[in-house]
Amino acid sequence: MTPFVELTTLALAALTIGAEVGIIVIGLSVIFRKRGEWALHRMLRVHAPAAAFFISLFAVLASLFYSEVAGFAPCSLCLVQRLFMFPLPFILLYAWLKGSRRTEGIALLFALCGSAVAAYNWFIQVGGNAFIPCPTSGESCAKIFFIMFGYVTIPVMSVTAFALIVATLAAGAIHRGK
C-alpha cells in the first residue's frame, strides 16, 4: 500500500469504529426513547433520510477509492454489495427531498440485503465455511487486503455502513411513531 492509501485506510477504519459506536447510540436512543426527548430523537425524526443519504454516498466513494485508487480488485461478493449500495444515494436523496416514507422502506430493504451479503463476506474472511463458493475466476472472497485495529477489513467497513443506514432509517421511523 502507498502511504496515501495506508493513511486513508487508517482514517476510514477509525470512522468505521465511530460508526459502530453510532449504531450503539442510535440503538440506545430507541430503547430509552420513553425516558425523555434526546436531541438525537429530534434529529432522526426529521433528518434520518438525509443522514442515511450522506452515509451511503460516503460508502460509495470509499468503495470506489479502494477499487480505483488503491487498486484492490473487488471479489464477486463485493460486487453484489455494490449492487445494493450504489443505488442507495439516489434512493435516499429522493426520499429526503420528497419526504417519501415508502422510498425509505425501499432503501431499508436494500441496506438489509447488502448487510447480509457483507456479513457473509466477513464470515468467509474470518475462516467460515463458504455455503456458496466464490467463483474460481477473479479475486478470492476470502482475500484480506488489510486489517486495521485488529478486525477492520473492507467487509467490516461495508457491513458497518449498511448497518448504520439500517439503524438510522429504522430509528427515524420509530421516533416518528411509524
TORKOL-4160 file (C-alpha; in steps of 0.2 Angstrom, whole numbers, padded with zeros to 4 digits, m for minus):
178
<pt num="1" X="0000" Y="0000" Z="0000"/>
<pt num="2" X="0006" Y="0018" Z="m0004"/>
<pt num="3" X="0007" Y="0030" Z="0011"/>
<pt num="4" X="m0009" Y="0039" Z="0005"/>
<pt num="5" X="m0019" Y="0023" Z="0004"/>
<pt num="6" X="m0012" Y="0017" Z="0021"/>
<pt num="7" X="m0017" Y="0034" Z="0029"/>
<pt num="8" X="m0034" Y="0034" Z="0020"/>
<pt num="9" X="m0037" Y="0017" Z="0026"/>
<pt num="10" X="m0032" Y="0021" Z="0044"/>
<pt num="11" X="m0045" Y="0036" Z="0043"/>
<pt num="12" X="m0058" Y="0025" Z="0036"/>
<pt num="13" X="m0055" Y="0011" Z="0049"/>
<pt num="14" X="m0057" Y="0024" Z="0063"/>
<pt num="15" X="m0073" Y="0031" Z="0055"/>
<pt num="16" X="m0079" Y="0013" Z="0055"/>
<pt num="17" X="m0076" Y="0011" Z="0073"/>
<pt num="18" X="m0085" Y="0028" Z="0076"/>
<pt num="19" X="m0100" Y="0022" Z="0065"/>
<pt num="20" X="m0101" Y="0006" Z="0076"/>
<pt num="21" X="m0102" Y="0017" Z="0091"/>
<pt num="22" X="m0115" Y="0027" Z="0082"/>
<pt num="23" X="m0125" Y="0012" Z="0079"/>
<pt num="24" X="m0125" Y="0008" Z="0098"/>
<pt num="25" X="m0130" Y="0026" Z="0102"/>
<pt num="26" X="m0144" Y="0025" Z="0090"/>
<pt num="27" X="m0150" Y="0008" Z="0097"/>
<pt num="28" X="m0150" Y="0016" Z="0115"/>
<pt num="29" X="m0160" Y="0031" Z="0109"/>
<pt num="30" X="m0173" Y="0019" Z="0103"/>
<pt num="31" X="m0173" Y="0008" Z="0119"/>
<pt num="32" X="m0174" Y="0023" Z="0130"/>
<pt num="33" X="m0185" Y="0034" Z="0120"/>
<pt num="34" X="m0199" Y="0034" Z="0133"/>
<pt num="35" X="m0187" Y="0042" Z="0146"/>
<pt num="36" X="m0186" Y="0059" Z="0138"/>
<pt num="37" X="m0183" Y="0069" Z="0122"/>
<pt num="38" X="m0165" Y="0067" Z="0116"/>
<pt num="39" X="m0158" Y="0079" Z="0103"/>
<pt num="40" X="m0154" Y="0063" Z="0093"/>
<pt num="41" X="m0173" Y="0059" Z="0093"/>
<pt num="42" X="m0177" Y="0075" Z="0085"/>
<pt num="43" X="m0163" Y="0074" Z="0073"/>
<pt num="44" X="m0168" Y="0056" Z="0067"/>
<pt num="45" X="m0187" Y="0060" Z="0067"/>
<pt num="46" X="m0184" Y="0074" Z="0054"/>
<pt num="47" X="m0167" Y="0070" Z="0046"/>
<pt num="48" X="m0165" Y="0051" Z="0045"/>
<pt num="49" X="m0166" Y="0051" Z="0026"/>
<pt num="50" X="m0153" Y="0065" Z="0024"/>
<pt num="51" X="m0141" Y="0056" Z="0036"/>
<pt num="52" X="m0143" Y="0040" Z="0028"/>
<pt num="53" X="m0140" Y="0048" Z="0011"/>
<pt num="54" X="m0123" Y="0055" Z="0017"/>
<pt num="55" X="m0118" Y="0039" Z="0024"/>
<pt num="56" X="m0122" Y="0029" Z="0008"/>
<pt num="57" X="m0114" Y="0042" Z="m0003"/>
<pt num="58" X="m0098" Y="0041" Z="0008"/>
<pt num="59" X="m0098" Y="0022" Z="0007"/>
<pt num="60" X="m0100" Y="0023" Z="m0012"/>
<pt num="61" X="m0085" Y="0035" Z="m0013"/>
<pt num="62" X="m0075" Y="0024" Z="m0001"/>
<pt num="63" X="m0079" Y="0008" Z="m0012"/>
<pt num="64" X="m0073" Y="0017" Z="m0027"/>
<pt num="65" X="m0057" Y="0023" Z="m0018"/>
<pt num="66" X="m0052" Y="0005" Z="m0014"/>
<pt num="67" X="m0055" Y="m0001" Z="m0032"/>
<pt num="68" X="m0050" Y="0014" Z="m0042"/>
<pt num="69" X="m0036" Y="0022" Z="m0032"/>
<pt num="70" X="m0029" Y="0009" Z="m0021"/>
<pt num="71" X="m0031" Y="m0004" Z="m0035"/>
<pt num="72" X="m0040" Y="m0018" Z="m0025"/>
<pt num="73" X="m0049" Y="m0029" Z="m0036"/>
<pt num="74" X="m0067" Y="m0032" Z="m0029"/>
<pt num="75" X="m0072" Y="m0050" Z="m0027"/>
<pt num="76" X="m0089" Y="m0057" Z="m0033"/>
<pt num="77" X="m0097" Y="m0053" Z="m0016"/>
<pt num="78" X="m0090" Y="m0036" Z="m0016"/>
<pt num="79" X="m0099" Y="m0033" Z="m0032"/>
<pt num="80" X="m0115" Y="m0039" Z="m0025"/>
<pt num="81" X="m0113" Y="m0027" Z="m0011"/>
<pt num="82" X="m0110" Y="m0013" Z="m0023"/>
<pt num="83" X="m0127" Y="m0018" Z="m0032"/>
<pt num="84" X="m0136" Y="m0014" Z="m0015"/>
<pt num="85" X="m0125" Y="0001" Z="m0010"/>
<pt num="86" X="m0123" Y="0011" Z="m0026"/>
<pt num="87" X="m0142" Y="0014" Z="m0029"/>
<pt num="88" X="m0144" Y="0020" Z="m0011"/>
<pt num="89" X="m0138" Y="0038" Z="m0013"/>
<pt num="90" X="m0151" Y="0040" Z="m0027"/>
<pt num="91" X="m0165" Y="0032" Z="m0017"/>
<pt num="92" X="m0161" Y="0041" Z="m0001"/>
<pt num="93" X="m0159" Y="0058" Z="m0010"/>
<pt num="94" X="m0177" Y="0055" Z="m0017"/>
<pt num="95" X="m0183" Y="0050" Z="0000"/>
<pt num="96" X="m0175" Y="0065" Z="0008"/>
<pt num="97" X="m0181" Y="0078" Z="m0005"/>
<pt num="98" X="m0198" Y="0071" Z="m0007"/>
<pt num="99" X="m0201" Y="0066" Z="0011"/>
<pt num="100" X="m0206" Y="0049" Z="0004"/>
<pt num="101" X="m0208" Y="0036" Z="0018"/>
<pt num="102" X="m0211" Y="0022" Z="0006"/>
<pt num="103" X="m0195" Y="0026" Z="m0003"/>
<pt num="104" X="m0186" Y="0025" Z="0014"/>
<pt num="105" X="m0193" Y="0007" Z="0016"/>
<pt num="106" X="m0186" Y="0003" Z="m0001"/>
<pt num="107" X="m0169" Y="0010" Z="0005"/>
<pt num="108" X="m0170" Y="0000" Z="0021"/>
<pt num="109" X="m0173" Y="m0016" Z="0011"/>
<pt num="110" X="m0158" Y="m0013" Z="0000"/>
<pt num="111" X="m0147" Y="m0009" Z="0016"/>
<pt num="112" X="m0153" Y="m0025" Z="0024"/>
<pt num="113" X="m0149" Y="m0036" Z="0009"/>
<pt num="114" X="m0132" Y="m0028" Z="0007"/>
<pt num="115" X="m0128" Y="m0030" Z="0026"/>
<pt num="116" X="m0132" Y="m0049" Z="0024"/>
<pt num="117" X="m0120" Y="m0050" Z="0009"/>
<pt num="118" X="m0107" Y="m0040" Z="0018"/>
<pt num="119" X="m0109" Y="m0051" Z="0034"/>
<pt num="120" X="m0107" Y="m0066" Z="0024"/>
<pt num="121" X="m0091" Y="m0059" Z="0015"/>
<pt num="122" X="m0084" Y="m0055" Z="0033"/>
<pt num="123" X="m0089" Y="m0073" Z="0039"/>
<pt num="124" X="m0079" Y="m0080" Z="0024"/>
<pt num="125" X="m0064" Y="m0069" Z="0028"/>
<pt num="126" X="m0063" Y="m0074" Z="0046"/>
<pt num="127" X="m0062" Y="m0093" Z="0041"/>
<pt num="128" X="m0080" Y="m0098" Z="0040"/>
<pt num="129" X="m0085" Y="m0111" Z="0028"/>
<pt num="130" X="m0092" Y="m0104" Z="0012"/>
<pt num="131" X="m0110" Y="m0110" Z="0009"/>
<pt num="132" X="m0110" Y="m0103" Z="m0008"/>
<pt num="133" X="m0092" Y="m0104" Z="m0015"/>
<pt num="134" X="m0084" Y="m0089" Z="m0024"/>
<pt num="135" X="m0081" Y="m0091" Z="m0042"/>
<pt num="136" X="m0064" Y="m0098" Z="m0047"/>
<pt num="137" X="m0061" Y="m0083" Z="m0058"/>
<pt num="138" X="m0057" Y="m0066" Z="m0051"/>
<pt num="139" X="m0052" Y="m0061" Z="m0034"/>
<pt num="140" X="m0055" Y="m0073" Z="m0019"/>
<pt num="141" X="m0069" Y="m0068" Z="m0007"/>
<pt num="142" X="m0058" Y="m0073" Z="0007"/>
<pt num="143" X="m0043" Y="m0062" Z="0002"/>
<pt num="144" X="m0039" Y="m0049" Z="0016"/>
<pt num="145" X="m0031" Y="m0033" Z="0009"/>
<pt num="146" X="m0028" Y="m0025" Z="0026"/>
<pt num="147" X="m0033" Y="m0027" Z="0044"/>
<pt num="148" X="m0034" Y="m0011" Z="0055"/>
<pt num="149" X="m0037" Y="m0011" Z="0073"/>
<pt num="150" X="m0036" Y="m0030" Z="0074"/>
<pt num="151" X="m0053" Y="m0033" Z="0065"/>
<pt num="152" X="m0057" Y="m0019" Z="0052"/>
<pt num="153" X="m0057" Y="m0025" Z="0034"/>
<pt num="154" X="m0066" Y="m0020" Z="0019"/>
<pt num="155" X="m0081" Y="m0031" Z="0023"/>
<pt num="156" X="m0082" Y="m0025" Z="0040"/>
<pt num="157" X="m0082" Y="m0007" Z="0034"/>
<pt num="158" X="m0096" Y="m0012" Z="0022"/>
<pt num="159" X="m0107" Y="m0021" Z="0035"/>
<pt num="160" X="m0105" Y="m0006" Z="0046"/>
<pt num="161" X="m0110" Y="0006" Z="0033"/>
<pt num="162" X="m0126" Y="m0004" Z="0029"/>
<pt num="163" X="m0130" Y="m0007" Z="0047"/>
<pt num="164" X="m0128" Y="0012" Z="0051"/>
<pt num="165" X="m0140" Y="0016" Z="0037"/>
<pt num="166" X="m0152" Y="0002" Z="0043"/>
<pt num="167" X="m0151" Y="0009" Z="0061"/>
<pt num="168" X="m0153" Y="0027" Z="0055"/>
<pt num="169" X="m0169" Y="0024" Z="0045"/>
<pt num="170" X="m0177" Y="0012" Z="0057"/>
<pt num="171" X="m0174" Y="0023" Z="0072"/>
<pt num="172" X="m0181" Y="0038" Z="0062"/>
<pt num="173" X="m0197" Y="0028" Z="0058"/>
<pt num="174" X="m0198" Y="0023" Z="0076"/>
<pt num="175" X="m0196" Y="0040" Z="0083"/>
<pt num="176" X="m0209" Y="0047" Z="0071"/>
<pt num="177" X="m0220" Y="0033" Z="0078"/>
<pt num="178" X="m0222" Y="0023" Z="0062"/>
